[in-house]
Amino acid sequence: MKKIKINFLVLALFMIAALQVGFVSCSDDPGVENYYTQVKEYASDYLKNRDQFSKYVRILERATGERGDLRLVDMLGTYGTYTVFAPTNEAVDAFLASKGVSSVDSLSKEDCDTIALNSIIERAYFTTDKDIADLQANMLERKLAFNFATEYDEELGDSVPVTYIGTAIVTHENDSVSNGVVHTVSSLVDSYNGRIATLFCNDSTCLLYGEAFMVTGVNELLEVDVDEDYGWASDRDRIDSCTWTNDKLCIPTAKDANGGGGEYDNVAYPEKRYFNFTVFMCPDSVLEQKYGVTKVLGRDDATSLEYLAHSLYDPMYPEDADNNDLKSRNNALNRFISYHVLNRYGTYYTLTSMDNDALPNNFNRRKYDIVDYYETLMPHSLMKFSFPSGSQVGLYINRRGVQSRADEFGVFVRGTKVLKSSDFPDVQFNGTNGVYHYIDDIVSYNQTTQEVVLNENIRTDCSTLSPDFMTLLTDGQTARGHYWRDGQRYSSAVNSSVAANNPNRSVGFKPGKVRNFSYGNETHMHVRGRSLYFWSYEGDEIIFKGRYDVTVKLPPVPAGTYELRMMTCVGFATRGIIQYYIDGRPQGIPFDMRPGGRTLFGFKSDTDLGDEDAITAFDKSIHNIGWMKGPKCYMCGHRSSFDASATTMRNQDNTIRKVVGTFYTDGKSDHYLRIQQKMESENNELNFDFIELCPSSVYNNEYYAEPQW
């Protein structure tokens, strides 16, 4: 085959056609009528019964992985759920020839482990699955990627659709077996085994950015990949020692006063602690076309990236304008390139809660773009991600507006678009400790970003407040948006304390090992598995439990006065009483979360209030005493589309915002929120849903009322 460039429309039509063949859920049996295998076999039997896989089977027989107590071929003959990318004998022979050996038995046991673990994912993925572009990691804890392309077939004399897994072509796909699915591949599946900085610095599309990373030394900051000191000295050092298969840790939440009702969260702790990065790379062609930049260095050369960096950052940081030490964190070029890095793992669909599934249907996307905010590697800087709908659908950085129009303050900034990696099937974007993306323009923390884009209510989901919540775990997922059992994206809560009967998959975190959070052994903390049925924004939240006392570093924001708010679900007997502190100063009296909104501040729905004047007056009156209703842009429940007539968080008396207090920042300092449980109880919990950092120009604006969204 001779490869040709992919036409986006052709690819889109191919995908639509593929979906029309029949959508197959990861967790459902696809039906024998749809696939080659008519009599169900286990994956191991499927491979053993076909001579074309005999050499791959021999590799599986010799491979046992890290534990060394189970041959992988035997594992594939047991209950479980697996995706197997099985190379043919011809593919294995090609690999053996490249190694200069003649038989599988000449390979080392380590070679067999690597080949086998690379080729298996512990979850079933069919090429028709909606989330196929975001694969769980394989058994070597490496991310693989499905890509769909069109290639010219010389025998047919026409272009044909081709499926890739990494760089291997899938020659036969979707053979359903009793414990998963087998895909035949033309070569051994190989995951890139180097760190992300090495990968993108060698990308010929972005050589200028690669050089800038190296001369500033920022690439060296991306070398870390695992916390070598992480681990538990003994089970006694753990607050709760558990796995998802035992009964030791099912955390009760949202219980009634009599102990009835409510939910149990099945919580497990990561076996290892990794560090990940997400990098945004602007191609050389864009730099030359838009800015005339053709080189990296040249302080006074208008064709250099260094000159461009100073033009962007010297007006914002005049005290550092003469800093010519490229490796100084306050140098303009260092700031410029650092701002293109997040210290977490983010794919096209996970950098916002636009997860390419059902969750976007819970938002009123005609009124509100799906948005998230993250700190970057540039000190004291914030980056905004938006996923609008409509004519400009896609993932954007530092965008402001709604869809393709101005927001309610009359502001529209197009922002920088993130390009989909699936449009570049020949590029390896995933390294062992992160991922990178192409962007269609530079991104910077310049005057427009700080004074226009971020001059809005900055609503930050609590599941984004630590990079550790968005770092790949040993199962290849992140705590934020973690799947439930059997590959379910969402489910409803279970009132069962028996872990084996509870499909919830929530991730607990060890004290002292969560960036931006400080708490001791008296505090339990976990990130809940996402559920659309929770009374929580974006379907997820953090749970604190016990006699908790937690200090959270707030996201960095531009200079100004801000009102800090916290969204929570009140009205449960187990919620407890908390005291807030901002930068060590107590804020008001303790907040009793056990009553509902009607008791706390006389909640009235917009329907009951009637006209807009009455609604506005009520909003002002409760804000003056420290309360706000929930956001109007989001509603709970599993929906096939947004229902404008359904009840949003704004019209529920238990999903409310508490005004914590105000603070001033110079935009160059850290600020902290402390939350302290005041009840003498081990069973009270706080659902930490989202916080808002709202500038005075928004909440105290004499011309525009703060939007209800």
N, C-alpha and C positions, 0 to 999 in steps of 0.2 A: 504493500500500500504506500502511496505517496501522500504525505500529510498536506492538507490545505488549511487556510485560515478559516476559523469558525465564523459563520454568519449568525449574529445574535437571533435574528428572526427564525432562521432555520432551526437553531438550537431550541428556541422557545416552542416552535411547532412540534419538534421531536418530543420534548418533554410532555407537552399537552397530549400528544398521541399516546405516549407511554402511560400516562395516567388514565387515559380513556380505556386502555386495555383492561384496567381493573386495579383499583387501589388496594394494596395489601398492608394491613397493619402489622407492625413489628411483633405485636403480642398475640396475633391471631393466626390460626392455621390457614394458609393461603388456598388450600383445596387442591387435591391431586389432579383435578381436571386442568389446572392452570400450568402445571409444571411437568417436566420430563418423567420424574419418578412416579410410577403408578403404585408400587407396593412400598410402603414406608419402611425405611431402614434407618438405623442410627448412622451418624456421619462416618464412623469408623467402618461399618459394614459396607456402606456405599463405596468408600474408597477401596477397600479390600476386594470387593466384587468386580472391580473394573481394572483390567490389566494396565491401562494407560496411566494409572496412578501408583504402580507398584514401587517405584523408586521414592516417591513422596511418602508412601506408607513406611518404607524402611527408615526414612529420616524421622518420622513420627515415633517409630519403635525405639530409636536410639535417644530420643529427646525426653527429658524429664523436667526441664526448667530449673528454677532456683531451689525449690524444695527437694528435688531429687528423689521423691518417693512415689511418683506415679508417671508411667509412660504416657505421653500425650495421646498416643493411639488408643490407649485404654480409656482415657478421659473422654474421648469423643464417642465412646461406646456406652456412656452413662447418661443418666438424666441430667438436664441442664439445657442451656440454649446457646448455640454457637453459630458463628459465621465462619466458614472455612474457604480460603482462597487456595485452591488445590492446583499446583503446577503439574503439567503432564510430564511423562518420562523425557520427552524431547526438551522441555524447559529445564529439567534437572540436568540432563546431559550437557546443555549449553553452559550451565553454571559450573559443572564439574570441569569442563574444558577450560573455563576461565581461571579456575584454581590450579590447573595443571595436574589433575588427578583423574582416575578412570572409573572410580566406583564410589558409592555413598559410604561404604565402609572405610574408605581412605580419609573421610572427613573427620575432624575432631568432634567430640561430644559437644563442645561449645558451639561449633558451627551448626550442628543439628539443632541445638536449642534455639539459636538465633533464627534459623530458617523457619522452624516450626512455630515459635512464639510470634514471629512477625506475621504469620499467615492465619492466625486465629483471633477472632473477637468473641468475647463471652456475651454475645447477644445476637439475635438473628436480624440481619439486614437484607431486605430484598431491594432490587434496583428501582422498584416502584414506590418505595417508602418516601413519604414527604420529607423526612429528616435525613435522607441518605447523604446529604452534603456535609452533615455534621456527625461523622462517625464517632462512636466511643473508641477509646484507645484499644490497641491490640494487647495481647498477653505480654508483650515486651514493654508495655506502657508507652507506646508510641502512637501518635495520631496518624491515621491514613486518610486518604481523600478519594472519594468517587468523583470522577469528572466525565462529562458526556461531550463528545466531539463528533465532527463529521470528517471522514477521510475518503480519499479517492481510491476506489477498488479498480485496478487495471483490468481484471478479468471481466467485471461487470460493466466497465466503462462508465461508472457513475459514482456519485458520492453516497456513502452509507453511514449510518450512525454507529459510533464506536464508544464503548464504555471502558474507562480506565480505572484501575485501583492503583494509586501511585503512578508509577511508570509502566505497570504491567497492563496488557490488554485483556479484558474479560472476554474469552472466546465462547463461553457457554455459561449462562447465568440462571440463577433462581431455581436450582434443583432442590426441592423441598425434601427434608429428611425429618425423622421423628423428633430429633433434638436440634433442629435449626435449618440451615440452608448451606449448600455447597455451590461455589462459583468456580468454574475452570478458568485458569489464567495461562497466558502465553509465556510467562517468565516468572521467576521467583519474586514474590512481593517483598520489596525492600523499603524499609523506612529510613529516612535520613538520620544519620547517627551523630551529627554535629550540632553545636549550639547555634542559636538563631543569629548571633552577630556574624559568625563565619559564613553563614548562608547568605544573608542579604548583602554583606560587603563584597561578595563575589558575583552579584547579579549585574550583568552587563547593561541592563535597562536603567540602573540607578547608580552609576559609578561615582557621580559627584557626591551624592549622599553618603555612599560607602566611604569615600575618602574623608568626608567631613566627620563621620563617626570616629575614624581612626586618628585624625590629627587633634581632635578634642579629647580623645581618650574615653569618650562616652561608650564606645564598644566594649571597653574593659568592665564597665559597670554591669554589662549584660552576661558576664561569664558565670555567675552563680546559678546553680540549678537545684541543689538539694541542701537541706539543713542537716549537716552531719551530726549535730548534737541532739537532734530531735529523738524522742523516744521516752519510754516510761522506765524508770529504774525498777519498779515493781508495780504490781496491781494496786498496792496501797497508795501509790503516788497519784493514781487516777481518781477523779471524783466518782466516775462511774465506769467500770470496766465492762465492755460489752462488744458483741458483734451483732449483726442483723439476724443471726440465727439462734440466739439464746433468749432467755427471759429476764436477763438481769437489768436491762435498761429500757423501759417504755415510760416516757415522761408524761404524766397527766397534765393536761392544759384545759383552760376554760371550763372548769367544773362549777356546778351549782353548789349552793351552801350545804346541801345535804350529801354532797359527794357524787350525785348522780349526773347523768348527761356528760357533755364534754367530749374530749378526744384524748388519744394517747399518741405520742410521737415516738416512733421507733428510731433510736439514735445510736450511731456508731462513730468512733473516732478514726481519723486517717491513720494508716499504718506508717506512712512516711510524710514528710513535709517538703514540698517542692517550691521552687520559685520560678515564675513564668514572666514573660514580657510580650507585649504587643507593640509592633513598630509600624509606622506609616512612612512609606517611601514615595517621594515625588520623582517621577522619571526625568532623566536628563533632557528629553525632548520638550517636556513641559516647562522646565526651568529656562531653556533657551527661548522658546516661543513667547512665554508670558513676561519674562523678566530680563531677557538678554544675558542670562548667566551661563557661562561656558567653562568656568574654572572655580576652584574652591577658595584659594587664598588670594589676598590682595586687598588690604585695608582700605585703600583709596581707589581701587579699580572697580568701576561700575559694572563690569562683567563678572564679578566674583560673588560667590555665595557669602563670603565674609562681609563684603560691602552691603549686601542686601540685609544681612542679619543686623548690622549696626543701624541701618535706616529704620528698621522695625523696633529695635529695643532701646536705642539711646534716648528717644523721647520719653519712654516709660521709666527708664533707670538711668537718669543723667549722671548720677554719682559713679556709675561704672563705665561711662562712655570711653574712658581712656584705658580701660583694662584690656591689655593686649596679650594676656596669658591665656592661650587657647584652652588650657586644661583647668582653668579657674571656673568654678560653677557660676560665677557672676559675669563671665565674658559673654559678649553678644552672640558669637557663633556657637559657643557651648550651650547657651540658653536656647538658641534656635533649634539645634539638633536634638537637645534633651526634650524639648516640648513635643517631639514626634514619638515619644515612647511612653507607654503605660506599663506599670509593674504588675500586670495581671494577664490572664489569657482571655483574649476576646476574638470571637469569630464574627463574620458578617451579621449573623442573626442573634448573637448573644451579647453584643455591646449595648444593645437596648433590650427591652423585654419583647421586642418584635421577634418572636421565636419561630416564625415561619410555620405556625400551627394555629391553635384556637385562641390563644391569649389576646391577640390584637382585636378580636371581636368584642372584648370587654371594654374597649375604649371608644369614645365618641371621636373618631378620627377626623371628622369634618370640623371639629372645634379645637382639637388638641393633638399635636404630634406626639408620638411615643418618644420619650426623652430620658436620658440618663447622663450623669456627670461623673468625671473621674479626675483625680489628681494625676499629674504627669511627672516625669523624671526631672523636669525643670522645677527647682525649688519654689514652693508657694504659688503654684499655677494650677488652673482648672481647665478641663476640656469638656465641651458639651457634645453629646451625640443625639441626633434626631433621626427618626424614621418616619417621614411624612407619607401620607397616601396621596392619591391623585396623580396628576400629570408629572410630578417630580418625585415619584416614589423611589425609595432607596435609602441608603445609610449616608448621613452627612455629619461633618464635624463643624462645630461652631456656626450653626445655622440658627436663624431666628425668623419666626413667622408661623403660619399654619397652612399646611399644604403648599400651594404656590403663591400665597397672598400674605399681606401684612397681618400681624396679630392685632389684638384689641387696643394696643398703644400706637398703632399705625407704623410699626417697624417691620421691615423685611430685609434679611441678609441671607443670601443664597448659601454661603458656606462652601466647604470643600467636600466633594463626593468621594466616598470610599468605593473602589472598584471591586467587583466580585471575583474572587480567585478562580471560580469555575469558568470564567471567561478566558483564563490563561492556563489551559490543561498541561502545557509543557513546563510550567514553572513550579518548583518545589517551594512552597511558602511556609511549611512547618519544620521547625528544628526541634531538638530534644527539649528545649526550655522556652519555647514560645512560637509565635507566628508573626508574619508580617503581611501588610497589604499595600497595594498600589493606591495612590490618591491622585485626583486630577488637578491638584493645586497644592501649594505649600499650606501649612497651618502654623499659626503663631499666636502668642499671647500679647498681641499688640493693642493699640488704643481702641480699635473697633471691637475686638474681642472683650476687653475688660469693661469698656464704658457703654457699649451698645448691646452686644450679644448677651452678656451676663448681667445686664442691668434689668433683671427680672426675678421673679420668685424661683429660687433654685431648690427644686424639690428632689431630694436625694433618697433613693430607696436604701434602707438600712443594710440590705444584703449586698450593697456595693461599697460599704464604708471601709472594709478592709480588703486589700489585695488577696489575702488568704481565702476569702470567700469565693474568689474567681480564679483560683489556681487549680490546675488539674490534679486530681487525687489519683490514687493507685488504680481506680476503676476507670480512669479516663474521663471522668466527669468533674464538674465543679460543684461546690456546695450550693451556690446559687442556681436554682432551676434544676436541681438534681432529680433524676428520674425516680419514680416509684418502682416497686418490684415488677419484674417481668417486662421491663422496658416501657411502662406506662409514662406518658408525659405528665398527666395530671390524674388525680383520683380524688375521692372524698375521704374525709377523716374517718378513722375506725375507733370505736370505743372498746378496744381490747388491749389489755396489758400483756397479752401473750405475744411475744415477738414473732413467733412462727406464723401467727394468724394475722399479723399486721403488715400491710404492704407499704406503709410509710417508710421513706428513706430520708432521714434527716441527719445532718452531719454535725458532730460535736467538736469543740475546740479546746485544746489544753491551755490553761492559764500560762501567760508569759510567752506564748507562741502565736499570738495573733496581732499582726501589725495594726496600729491605730487604736487598739483596745488594751486596757489595763484592768485586771481583776485578779482576785486571789482565789484560794481553794474553797472559800465559802460560796462561790458563785458558780453555777452551772450555766453554760451558754451553748446553744446550737442553732443552726440555720435550718429552717423547716423546708422539707420537700415542697415544691410548688403545687398548689391546688387552687383551681378556680372557684371552689366552693368556700374557701376561707373568707372571712370578713377582713381581708387584708389586701392592700394595694398591690397590684401586679402578682397576686397570688402567693407571695412568700413574705417571710418576716423572720426576725431573730427572736428567740425565746431566752430570757434570763429567768433562772429559777433558784430558789433557796434564799438565804439572807444576802442577797446580791448587793454588790457595791462596785459599779463599773464606771470607768472614765473613758470617754471616747474622744479622740482627736477629730475636730470638725474639719470638713473639707476646706481647702484654701479658697478664699474668695477675694475679689478686688477690694481696694480700700473703700471704707464707708461704714455707716451704721446699719446694723442688721437686726431684724427680729427673728429669734429662733423659736421654731414651733416643732411639736412632735405629734405625729398621727398615731393613734392607738385605738384598739377595740375595747370599750369599757362595758360594764354591766354584768360581770361574772364575779362570783364570791371569791374566787382564787386570785383575783387580780392584785390585790394588796394596796399599800400606801407608799408613795415614793416622794423623795425630796430631790429637787433639781439644784445643780450648781453650775454656773458658767465661770470658767477660769477661777474656780475656788470660792466664788461668792454665792451664797444661797439665794435662790430665786423664789420669793413668796413663801407661802405656807405649804406643807406637804399636800400632795395630790392623791385623794382617795379614788382609785379607779373602779371600785366595786359598784357604785350606782351608775345608772345610764344617763344619757344626755338630758332627759327631761328633769331629772332630779338635780343634776349638776348645774345646769344653766337655763332650764325652762325651754328645752328644745321645741321648736315648731317647724313643721315642714313648709316648704315653699307653697305647696298646694293650700295648706291651711292659712298661710299669711295672705295669699291672694295676689295683689298687684305688685309691680316692681318697686314702687316707693315703699311699701310695707316691708318687702323683702330686704331692701337696702338698709332701712332703718333698723330692722332686727339684727342684721349682720353687724352693723356698727355697735349696737348696744351690747351684744355678747362679746365682741372683740375688745371693747373697753374693759370688760371684767376678765379677760384672759381666755376666751374660747372662740373657736371657729367650727363651722360644720365641715364635713369631709368634702373632698373634691367632686365636682359635678361630672368630670370627664370619664369616670370609671364606675362600673357596676360589677357585682360579684355573680358567680354562677357560670355554668358551661353553656356557651351560646354559639349558634352558627353564624350570627351576625349581630351587630349592635342594635338594640331595641330602644329607640328613643322614648318609649312610653314606660319602660321598666324603671325600677327604683335604683338610683345611683347612690354612691356613698354620701352625697350631700343630703339625701332625704332619708338616711337611716340615723336613728338617735344613738346608736352604739358605736358608729365609726366617726369619731370626732377628732379635732385638732386642739391641743393644749398649747397656748402661748407661754413659752418658758420664760422669756425675758429678752432684753436687748444687749448688744455689745458693739463696740467699735473696733475695727481692725485697720491697720496701716497697709494691709495686703502683703506684708512681708514677715508676719509673725504667726505662730501657731496658737490656736484657741481650743478649749476643751469643754465638754459637757460631762458632768458627773451625775449619775443616777443611783440613788441609795435607797434600798428597801428599809422601811421603818418598822415593819411589823415583826414581832418575835415569832417567826414561823418559817419552816423549811419548805412549805408547800405553795407559797405564793409565787406568781410569775408575772412577768411583763412581756407583752408582745410588742417588740420594738419594730415598727412598721416602716415609716419614713420620717425624715426630718425636713424642715424647710428653713432656708436661710434667705429671708426676704429683705431686700434693701429698702431703706426709708423712702426712696424715690417711688416705690411701688405701694407700700402699705400706707404711706402718708402723702399720697399724691392728690393735690387739690383739683386736678383737671380730669383724671381718669380713676374710676373705681377699680379696685383690684379685681381681676377676673375671677369668676366662680370656678373655673376649670382647674 
